[in-house]
Amino acid sequence: MLDNETKRRIDTARDVLVGKVPDPKSQVEQITIALIYKFMDDMDKEAVEMGGKASFFAGDYQKYAWSKIFAPQLGGFEMLALYADAITRMAQNPNLPQLFRDIFKNAYLPYRDPETLKLFLKTINDFSYDHSERLGDAFEYLLSVLGSQGDAGQFRTPRHIIDFMVQVVAPQKNDTILDPACGTAGFLISSFKYILKANTKKIPGDGLTTDERKKLLANFKGYDISPDMVRLSLVNLYLHGFVQPQILEYDTLSSEDRWNEYADVIMANPPFMSPKGGIKPHKKFSVQSNRSEVLFVDYIAEHLRPTGRAAVIVPEGIIFQSAGAYKQLRKMLVDKYLYAVVSLPAGVFNPYSGVKTSILFLDVQLARKTDAILFVKIENDGFGLGAQRREMAGSDLPDAANILADYIKASRSGTLDTFKPEGKPCCALLVKKETLAENGEYNLTGERYRIAKRKVNQKWPMVELKELCAFVSGFAFKSENLFKEPPDNSFLPVIKIGSFGNRGYVSATDVEYHKYSNELEKFLVRKGDIVIAMTGATVGKTAISQYDNFLLNQRVGLVRSNEKTNQDYLRIMLFSDSFYDFCQKTAGGGAQGNISPSYLQDYKIPFPPPEVQREIVAEIEGHQKLIDGARQVVENWKPQIDIDPEWPMVKLAEIIDDIETGVSVNSINRNIVEGEIGILKTSAVTYGVFKPEEHKAVLPDEITRVKCNPKKNSIIISRMNTEAMVGASAYIDKDYSNLYLPDRLWQTAINRKDVNVKYLHLIISSDSYRKRISDICGGTSGSMKNISKTNFLGLSIPLPPLTVQREIIAKIEAERKAIDGCRELIAIYEAKIKQVIDKVWED
């Protein structure tokens, strides 16, 4: 367990470096080099105290001993020169074992500021090499700052995901364990800890004999193409007890030198990105490709021993891409290696990538015994999916691990018929291999088969879309042939994904134009046609064209019903949540999402007789008319205050006695429980009504720093936000003793008896004053904007008599009550529409 003091020292070392070494990776390298330097000196001192001799800083290298660098007679620049020379020459020190020489390979000091170095080394001096687990934990914490994407497309794998994969694979003490893209050796460290824990009586690993422990340490191996990653892995393993770690600088995909080396367990999160133009692999792979993610999975599968197991994180392209290499890889996996696919949420790698991923679990023996693949879906991995990845309750990972363990046990014991996925958590689903192979795609998207399975016993027959409508894929118009303004009448507007407007209609604004010719006739969109987003974050979003003679661009598909089908009924089915969810889950969602036309055409919908279709359409259209009318009222309503020019104008500085500002504290993105306190989010006031549920839990060690609560009869204002949201405010109708303001929110205190606080809020939240507030904010257009107290208090507002203020409030609150009734009506009839659609899908 990492103690707070060790964490504080690492944070301090980074804080010292950040002004001179802003890159987190370089900071980690400098701290790594300094720590090993200090630890070598600690080991020399320990040897001398025990009657031996210094072994690292001996001979010509004695002058570089840590104590020499701190000699009081050395000036700042002399200290800098000595340390810079030492770390540069240390790789040639014959007294060092190869491990340490590798660590110092190409080391250098990237700055020349004596004061920075002195403060930095003083911080490092507080660490000592004491052979404890604490050092390994400290280095793991240091490596956690390497959150950004590497040059080769590598991402740091979250520790809890690594531990989950290791738990499922369950490496044993006699297994050889490999990570062919090891990064900082996270999978190897977690596997080592897992084995120690499995062989523990009182302290970790005390159930292993001396010989077993020695063999265990020799069983771990990692490759990485980056020398920097190799260095970090070596240190990480060394600090976890590996005296001679086996981490090799090796190009797994291009080099053949180690092709004939196999392992019992392989775990990896390989690079997702292939260099421009692909890579140049050797010819020994079963699947010929220049895509790194394809080749890494191929390599892992082919390098398992006959009893081997593996777990590998893959991008969604591996799961569903229709290119030949991807299909060939999936077929090989399904036939020989794969037994389970675990879908991860799209935000697991936030904030540095929103790429959607899955985990493939391979087992050579298990794959031979089973005729099905287990699909498991993780929706909550224990952390929020936003940029901050705040810890939250309700993780699905323990349930997923239990499901996989039950499946493995049943498969190995030959009692697979006792494993029933129905009713299990994490949407567990077994799919026969023959089902995966039906169309030759071997698609590994679990939701595709889950939806198909759910529809087996429909009331109405299930019919594929290709039997009910024509489908047209968009045309790849060249950008140089598109114009913002049509040069003449022969140019037509082009529908793109950006043309999908609100309410499910095609937008005719902000379109581009292309010259029409007869060969483009099949891409003409007519009024009433349905268009579908085929790729991107909104894949599966549908819209209906209310225009004739638009052209269909690539990434958009067109659906037009045939004589069998009521076009309005088809539109209802394709606008449903079921269809959108199918597209999102089949495509993988996120910015990388993509769905092929063949999947759409294979999608089945319930198909009642024509008269029933007409009844369904009529019922839904009746509900929709009520919704549209109510929505128009809601959208057009704005609180109106008729300003009398005779009313005096009063500056806010004369009305507002005080403005309190919150503070920035560390918090967890979850709701507070009894006994805790929370910090508000800016979203608590964004839409003009106070939402106390929009908060996060304050960490215990930050509680003393919070200062102001939301108080009754005050106004909270968003003082720092986007251009559209800065100045948003809400009236507070009661005290909140367990909630506090962050530094982006203000709270006003008003004590004048001639000012009604609700009236003041109506004025400053009106469109005209929001515009004035935005105009006085600092910050450039498109960036975060902020209000200064001076500028805000300098605004003047009209101030009628108190009786008039109350009349205005009463009038607007009555209107608001009617508007809330319209909103409730919208919600009721939207639910009715959903009920009608759900009824069509009923068993």
URDA-V369897 format. One record per backbone hydrogen bond with DSSP energy under -1.0 kcal/mol. CO is the residue of the C=O (numbers start at 1). NH is the residue of the N-H. If there is no record, write none. Layout:
CO,NH  CO,NH
//
This chain:
3,7  4,8  5,9  6,10  7,11  8,12  9,13  10,14  11,15  12,16  13,17  14,18  17,20  17,21  23,27  24,28  25,29  26,30  27,31  28,32  29,33  30,34  31,35  32,36  33,37  34,38  35,39  36,40  37,41  38,42  39,43  40,44  41,45  42,46  43,47  44,48  45,49  46,50  47,52  48,51  56,58  58,61  59,62  61,64  62,65  65,69  66,70  68,71  71,74  75,79  76,80  77,81  78,82  79,83  80,84  81,85  82,86  83,87  84,88  85,89  86,90  89,92  90,93  93,96  97,101  98,102  99,103  100,104  104,107  113,117  114,118  115,119  116,120  117,121  118,122  119,123  120,124  121,125  123,126  124,127  132,135  133,137  134,138  135,139  136,140  137,141  138,142  139,143  140,144  142,145  143,146  145,147  150,153  153,272  154,150  158,162  159,163  160,164  161,165  162,166  163,167  164,168  165,169  166,170  172,175  176,264  176,265  177,221  178,267  179,223  182,185  185,189  186,190  187,191  188,192  189,193  190,194  191,195  192,196  193,197  194,198  196,205  199,207  203,206  205,208  209,213  210,214  211,215  212,216  213,217  216,219  219,177  221,179  222,248  223,182  224,250  226,230  227,231  228,232  229,233  230,234  231,235  232,236  233,237  234,238  235,239  237,242  238,241  246,222  248,224  250,252  251,255  253,282  256,259  258,261  263,305  264,309  265,178  266,311  268,313  275,278  290,279  291,295  292,296  293,297  294,298  295,299  296,300  297,301  298,302  299,303  301,304  303,263  305,308  308,364  309,266  310,362  311,268  312,360  314,358  315,318  316,320  317,321  319,444  323,327  324,328  325,329  326,330  327,331  328,332  329,333  330,334  331,335  332,336  333,337  333,338  337,363  339,374  340,361  341,376  342,359  343,378  345,348  347,350  356,316  357,344  358,314  359,342  360,312  361,339  361,340  362,310  363,367  365,369  366,370  371,433  373,431  374,341  375,429  376,343  380,396  382,392  390,384  396,400  397,401  398,402  399,403  400,404  401,405  402,406  403,407  404,408  405,409  406,410  407,411  408,412  409,413  410,415  415,418  416,419  421,424  425,428  426,377  429,375  431,373  432,436  433,437  435,438  436,442  437,440  445,448  446,450  447,451  448,452  449,453  450,454  451,455  453,456  455,458  461,607  463,605  464,467  465,468  465,469  468,562  470,560  472,558  475,477  475,554  478,481  479,482  483,513  488,491  490,516  492,514  493,551  495,553  496,499  497,500  499,501  499,507  502,505  504,544  505,501  512,494  513,483  514,492  517,520  518,521  520,523  521,524  523,552  525,550  526,529  529,545  530,559  531,543  532,557  533,540  534,595  536,539  538,541  541,533  543,531  544,506  545,528  550,525  551,495  552,475  553,556  555,534  556,474  557,532  558,472  559,530  560,470  562,565  566,570  567,571  568,572  569,573  570,574  571,575  576,580  577,581  578,582  579,583  580,584  581,585  582,586  583,587  584,588  590,593  593,536  596,600  597,601  598,602  601,466  603,465  605,463  609,613  610,614  611,615  612,616  613,617  614,618  615,619  616,620  617,621  618,622  619,623  620,624  621,625  622,626  623,627  624,628  625,629  626,630  627,631  628,632  629,633  630,634  631,635  632,636  633,637  644,647  648,799  650,797  651,654  652,655  652,656  658,749  660,747  666,699  668,670  668,697  673,676  677,698  678,740  679,696  681,684  682,685  684,691  685,688  691,694  693,695  694,681  696,679  697,668  699,702  700,703  702,705  708,741  710,736  714,732  715,748  716,730  717,719  717,746  718,727  719,787  721,785  722,726  725,728  728,718  730,716  732,713  738,678  740,680  741,663  742,662  742,745  744,719  744,720  745,662  746,717  747,660  749,657  749,658  752,755  756,760  757,761  758,762  759,763  760,764  761,765  763,766  766,770  767,771  768,772  769,773  770,774  771,775  772,776  774,777  778,786  780,783  785,721  786,778  788,792  789,793  792,795  793,653  795,652  797,650  801,805  802,806  803,807  804,808  805,809  806,810  807,811  808,812  809,813  810,814  811,815  812,816  813,817  814,818  815,819  816,820  817,821  818,822  819,823  820,824  821,825  822,826  823,827  824,828  825,829  826,830  827,831  828,832  829,833  830,834  831,835  832,836  833,837  834,838  835,839  836,840  837,841  842,459
//
